[in-house]
């Protein structure tokens, strides 16, 4: 997918990223998505709480896609569940790569500059900091 990015450069295709880097990203998935969802460097997130947050985020993403037609250009068919519930680690990492970039770029373009992602209506602000590394929920 190609969409306007803040740096003016197209997002590098997943398949153009060296395999060792993709494998490294796959080992960390869904950490990058959790950092965005919880607005923190996260520690352990309980599986049931994460599953609920994913389902709710996908509902809000669907509403965004309905309300703002150009959002489809950014998100396409990528969903929060495509990261969190994909059993293949490499496919989950690919979904996370594209979804997180879309969240950041769409947030910056439509909701403000560098802090725009934190203003996205698909994110639940009440979760911010909840599972921050070193913090007891």
C-alpha positions as CSV (number, residue, x, y, z in Angstrom):
1,X,0.0,0.0,0.0
2,X,1.2,3.5,-0.8
3,X,0.0,6.5,1.2
4,X,1.4,9.9,2.1
5,X,4.1,9.4,4.7
6,X,5.6,12.2,6.8
7,X,9.1,11.7,5.4
8,X,7.8,11.6,1.8
9,X,9.3,8.1,1.3
10,X,7.2,5.1,0.5
11,X,7.2,2.4,3.2
12,X,9.7,-0.3,2.4
13,X,8.0,-3.5,1.3
14,X,8.1,-6.3,3.9
15,X,9.8,-8.6,1.5
16,X,12.6,-6.1,0.8
17,X,13.6,-6.1,4.5
18,X,16.5,-8.6,5.1
19,X,15.3,-11.9,6.4
20,X,17.3,-11.7,9.6
21,X,15.7,-8.3,10.4
22,X,12.2,-9.8,9.6
23,X,12.9,-12.7,11.9
24,X,14.0,-10.3,14.7
25,X,10.7,-8.4,14.3
26,X,8.8,-11.7,14.4
27,X,10.4,-12.6,17.7
28,X,9.2,-9.3,19.2
29,X,5.6,-9.3,17.9
30,X,3.2,-7.9,19.2
31,X,5.4,-5.7,21.4
32,X,5.5,-2.8,18.9
33,X,1.7,-2.8,18.6
34,X,1.4,-3.0,22.4
35,X,3.7,0.1,22.8
36,X,1.3,2.0,20.6
37,X,-1.9,0.7,22.2
38,X,-0.6,1.2,25.8
39,X,1.5,4.3,25.0
40,X,4.4,2.9,27.0
41,X,7.3,0.5,27.0
42,X,5.2,-2.4,28.1
43,X,6.0,-5.3,30.3
44,X,3.8,-8.4,30.5
45,X,0.2,-7.8,29.3
46,X,-2.4,-10.4,30.4
47,X,-3.6,-12.4,27.4
48,X,-7.3,-11.9,28.2
49,X,-6.9,-8.1,28.7
50,X,-4.9,-7.9,25.4
51,X,-7.6,-9.9,23.6
52,X,-10.3,-7.6,24.8
53,X,-8.3,-4.5,23.8
54,X,-7.6,-6.0,20.4
55,X,-11.4,-6.7,19.8
56,X,-12.3,-3.2,20.9
57,X,-9.6,-1.5,18.8
58,X,-10.8,-3.4,15.8
59,X,-14.3,-2.2,16.4
60,X,-13.0,1.4,16.6
61,X,-10.9,0.9,13.5
62,X,-14.0,-0.3,11.6
63,X,-15.8,2.9,12.7
64,X,-12.9,5.0,11.5
65,X,-12.9,3.3,8.1
66,X,-16.6,4.0,7.8
67,X,-16.3,7.6,8.9
68,X,-13.1,8.6,7.1
69,X,-13.0,7.0,3.7
70,X,-9.3,7.9,3.1
71,X,-8.4,5.7,6.1
72,X,-8.8,2.6,3.9
73,X,-5.8,3.9,1.9
74,X,-3.7,3.6,5.0
75,X,-5.1,0.5,6.7
76,X,-6.4,-1.6,3.9
77,X,-7.3,-4.9,5.4
78,X,-4.8,-4.8,8.3
79,X,-6.4,-5.1,11.7
80,X,-5.3,-5.4,15.3
81,X,-6.4,-9.0,15.2
82,X,-4.2,-9.7,12.2
83,X,-1.3,-9.0,14.5
84,X,-2.5,-10.5,17.7
85,X,-4.2,-13.6,16.6
86,X,-2.1,-14.7,13.6
87,X,-0.4,-18.1,14.6
88,X,2.4,-17.7,12.1
89,X,5.0,-15.4,13.7
90,X,6.3,-14.1,10.4
91,X,2.9,-13.2,9.1
92,X,2.0,-11.6,12.4
93,X,5.2,-9.5,12.2
94,X,4.3,-8.4,8.7
95,X,0.9,-7.4,9.8
96,X,2.4,-5.5,12.8
97,X,4.9,-3.8,10.5
98,X,2.2,-2.4,8.2
99,X,-0.5,-1.7,10.8
100,X,1.9,0.2,13.1
101,X,3.2,2.3,10.3
102,X,-0.4,3.1,9.2
103,X,-1.3,4.0,12.7
104,X,1.6,6.4,13.1
105,X,1.3,7.9,9.6
106,X,-2.4,8.3,9.6
107,X,-2.4,9.7,13.2
108,X,0.3,12.3,12.3
109,X,-1.4,13.3,9.1
110,X,-5.0,13.5,10.4
111,X,-4.7,14.2,14.1
112,X,-1.6,16.3,14.6
113,X,2.2,16.1,14.2
114,X,4.4,13.6,16.1
115,X,1.8,13.1,18.9
116,X,-1.0,12.4,16.4
117,X,-0.9,8.6,16.9
118,X,-1.9,9.1,20.5
119,X,-5.0,11.1,19.4
120,X,-6.3,8.4,17.1
121,X,-9.9,7.4,17.9
122,X,-9.0,3.7,17.4
123,X,-6.8,3.8,20.6
124,X,-8.3,3.7,24.1
125,X,-6.6,6.4,26.1
126,X,-7.7,4.7,29.3
127,X,-5.1,2.0,28.6
128,X,-2.2,4.4,28.3
129,X,0.5,3.4,30.7
130,X,-1.5,0.5,32.2
131,X,1.1,-2.2,31.5
132,X,4.2,0.0,31.5
133,X,7.4,-1.8,32.1
134,X,8.1,-2.1,35.8
135,X,4.6,-1.0,36.8
136,X,2.2,-3.3,38.6
137,X,-1.3,-2.9,36.9
